[in-house]
Amino acid sequence: MHRWDELTHRSVRAYRFRQQWVMEPFKRLAAKSCWYDREAVGRFWLAKDLLWRKYLSNATVLEIGCGPGTGALETSNCGARAYVGLDSSIGMACDARRAYPQFSFIAARAEALPFADGQYDVVLTCFTMHHLPLSIRPGVLGEMARVSKGILLVQDVYGFPKRMKRLLYEAYYRIADGSHYRYTLKEWEEFFRHANLRIVEHADCGESTIAYRCGAWVLQHCASRLSD
């Protein structure tokens, strides 16, 4: 039996239906509550944009879980030299090709990337990991590290460490988003550490906001060194 997010990830049209008519109403409602920290969210997006520009400039970039392909434009605007988008959905990759013919998109599994070791300067993934079962996340992160020359960029959501908030948040994302378990900020750090990746830079929205709980991490192979 397919989950809600899998069913709506088969094409851009289905994906945007879920975003517009299922997820966004919940987010707008949460953003009107006293538990939404608008300033913290705004600071995060500014910090994230600065990080992306810093590390994507003049880089060859592979995006894992490219979805409708909009990340290609953002990556290009950050000064990337070349971009390839990869998605597990054939329909999504085809739709991305039609929308952005100037970029390259392929359909493949993230846990078995069809690329050589160190083929890309930077490997990027945005809001993809929480849609993956826990059992395959380490393998996906390992493949990302394998095909990069040292730098990974990960942007994703994070959950609540406290039990009551965690249960309510889990109910939301399983019903509205259909996704799997969302790591807490501490669990994200442990996940990266177990993968032998060092956090070079990091930004997040903080724990006080109930909506748009996003984090962005710049990761480096522990055996690698950033060039001057």
C-alpha positions in Angstrom: 0.0 0.0 0.0 1.4 3.4 -1.0 1.6 6.3 1.4 0.0 9.7 0.7 3.3 11.4 -0.1 4.3 8.6 -2.5 1.0 8.8 -4.4 1.3 12.5 -4.8 5.0 12.5 -5.9 4.3 10.8 -9.2 3.9 14.1 -11.1 4.2 17.8 -10.5 0.4 18.3 -10.8 -0.2 15.7 -7.9 2.6 17.2 -5.9 1.3 20.7 -6.1 -2.2 19.5 -5.2 -0.9 18.1 -1.9 1.1 21.3 -1.2 -1.7 23.7 -2.0 -4.8 22.0 -0.7 -3.5 19.8 2.1 -0.3 21.1 3.6 -0.5 24.9 3.1 -3.9 25.3 5.0 -2.3 23.6 8.1 0.8 25.8 7.8 -1.3 29.0 7.4 -3.3 28.1 10.5 -0.2 27.4 12.6 1.4 30.6 11.4 -1.5 32.6 13.0 -1.0 31.0 16.4 1.0 32.4 19.3 3.5 29.5 18.8 4.8 30.8 15.5 8.1 32.7 15.6 8.0 34.8 12.4 11.2 36.6 13.1 13.1 33.4 13.7 11.8 31.9 10.5 12.8 35.0 8.6 16.3 34.9 10.0 16.6 31.3 9.0 15.8 31.8 5.4 18.2 34.7 5.1 21.0 32.6 6.7 20.2 29.6 4.5 20.4 31.7 1.4 23.8 33.1 2.4 25.1 29.5 3.0 23.8 28.3 -0.3 25.4 31.1 -2.2 28.7 30.6 -0.4 29.0 26.9 -1.2 27.2 26.6 -4.6 29.1 29.4 -6.3 31.1 28.0 -9.3 30.3 24.4 -8.2 29.1 21.4 -10.0 26.0 20.3 -8.2 23.8 17.2 -7.9 20.4 17.6 -6.2 18.9 14.5 -4.6 15.1 14.5 -4.6 14.8 17.4 -7.1 11.0 17.1 -7.3 9.4 19.6 -9.7 12.9 21.1 -10.6 12.6 24.5 -9.0 15.8 23.9 -7.1 17.7 24.1 -10.4 16.8 27.8 -10.7 17.8 28.5 -7.1 21.1 26.7 -7.6 21.8 28.5 -10.8 21.0 31.8 -9.2 23.6 31.0 -6.5 26.2 30.8 -9.2 26.6 27.0 -9.7 28.6 26.0 -12.8 26.6 22.9 -13.6 23.4 21.2 -12.2 21.9 17.8 -12.3 18.6 16.9 -10.6 17.7 13.4 -9.5 14.4 12.1 -8.3 13.1 8.6 -7.7 9.9 9.4 -9.6 10.1 9.0 -13.4 7.0 11.2 -13.8 8.5 14.0 -11.6 11.8 13.9 -13.5 10.0 14.1 -16.9 7.9 17.0 -15.7 11.0 18.8 -14.4 12.7 18.3 -17.8 9.7 19.9 -19.6 9.6 22.8 -17.2 13.4 23.5 -17.2 14.9 22.1 -20.4 18.1 24.0 -19.9 19.0 21.7 -16.9 19.6 17.9 -16.7 17.2 15.7 -14.7 17.3 11.9 -14.3 15.2 9.3 -12.4 17.2 7.0 -10.1 17.2 5.6 -6.6 19.0 7.8 -4.1 20.4 4.8 -2.3 22.2 3.6 -5.4 23.4 6.7 -7.3 24.6 6.1 -10.8 27.6 8.4 -10.5 31.4 8.0 -10.0 33.1 8.7 -6.7 33.7 12.4 -6.2 31.9 13.4 -9.4 30.3 16.5 -8.0 31.7 19.4 -6.0 28.5 19.6 -3.9 25.6 17.2 -3.4 22.4 18.9 -2.2 19.1 17.6 -0.8 16.1 19.7 0.3 13.1 18.3 2.2 13.8 14.8 1.0 15.2 12.8 3.9 12.0 13.0 6.0 10.2 11.2 3.2 12.6 8.3 3.4 12.2 5.3 5.7 14.6 5.4 8.6 16.3 2.2 7.4 17.5 3.7 4.1 18.5 7.2 5.3 22.1 6.2 6.3 22.6 4.5 2.9 21.3 7.6 1.0 23.6 9.9 3.0 26.5 7.6 2.4 25.9 7.7 -1.4 25.6 11.4 -1.3 29.0 11.6 0.4 30.5 9.1 -2.0 29.7 11.1 -5.1 30.7 14.5 -3.7 34.1 15.9 -3.5 33.7 16.8 0.1 30.6 19.1 0.7 27.0 18.1 1.3 24.2 20.6 1.8 21.1 19.3 3.6 17.9 21.3 4.2 15.1 19.6 6.0 12.5 19.8 8.8 12.9 18.7 12.4 10.5 17.5 15.1 9.9 18.3 18.8 11.9 16.7 21.6 9.1 16.9 24.1 6.6 14.0 24.0 3.2 15.8 23.8 4.3 18.3 21.1 6.1 15.4 19.3 2.9 13.3 19.2 0.8 16.2 17.9 3.4 17.1 15.3 3.7 13.5 14.2 -0.1 13.3 13.7 0.1 16.4 11.5 2.9 15.2 9.2 1.6 11.7 8.9 -1.9 12.9 7.9 -1.1 16.1 5.9 2.4 15.2 4.5 2.4 11.5 4.6 6.0 11.5 5.5 8.1 9.4 7.9 9.6 10.3 11.2 11.2 13.7 11.5 14.4 13.9 13.5 14.9 16.4 16.3 17.8 18.8 15.9 19.9 16.6 18.2 19.0 13.5 16.2 20.0 15.3 13.0 23.4 15.9 14.6 23.8 12.3 15.6 22.7 11.1 12.2 25.5 13.2 10.6 28.1 12.1 13.1 27.3 8.4 12.6 27.8 9.0 8.8 31.3 10.4 9.5 30.3 13.9 8.5 31.3 17.1 10.2 28.9 20.0 10.5 30.8 23.0 9.1 27.9 25.5 9.3 24.3 25.3 10.4 21.1 27.4 10.6 17.7 26.6 12.0 14.4 28.3 13.0 14.8 27.4 16.7 12.6 25.4 19.0 9.9 28.1 19.7 8.1 27.9 16.4 5.5 25.4 15.6 5.4 25.9 11.8 8.2 25.9 9.2 10.6 24.1 11.5 13.5 24.0 9.0 17.2 23.5 9.4 20.1 23.8 6.9 23.4 22.1 7.3 26.8 22.3 5.5 28.5 19.0 5.9 32.1 17.9 5.2 33.7 14.4 4.9 35.8 14.1 8.0 38.7 12.9 5.8 38.3 16.0 3.5 39.5 19.5 3.9 37.9 22.7 2.5 40.1 24.5 0.1 41.2 28.0 1.1 
